[in-house]
Amino acid sequence: MSLRPLHDRVLIKRIEEQETVKGGIIIPDTAKEKSQEGEVVALGPGKMLENGSILPLQVKEGDRILFGKYSGTEVRLADQDYLILREDEIIGTLTQTGKAAGKK
């Protein structure tokens, strides 16, 4: 089964943070906060403007994004959890940077 979001909606797969255990304390999954980082899996065609034209989305499949803590709607497809949110709920995209600025 696949899902194609409509309009300006984006289908996101959460990227789980690596578990770090300090001092031997293990935090159960139920007490952990959910990640606010994800990967774009699918997206709609864009936002419909009042004049009938479609404004394309600024993100694309494969982009790593940051989104608000309480954004979107959780869905489950083929035993996998996803999040559907509007493009305006996306805070920004994450990119890999090269060397630190000013260092040669």
C-alpha angles and dihedrals in degrees: 000000000000134000127215112193118225130232113340097347124123130203111222133191110207117237106222117222119241112262112243118190118199122189093001094289113141116202113210119235091247092061097047122100116240118251118259091206125088148158123246108243101172138351141195125249095263145272117316110230125210091256090058097254122124121237107212119232120258094222127069137198112290096027116136109226142182120225138178121281095246099030128129137000123287117230134177121218125174092346092307126112119228138172126225116203140159118258091245089062090063111099097196148310124269120227133184112248125210123221119344114273114269095019121111 
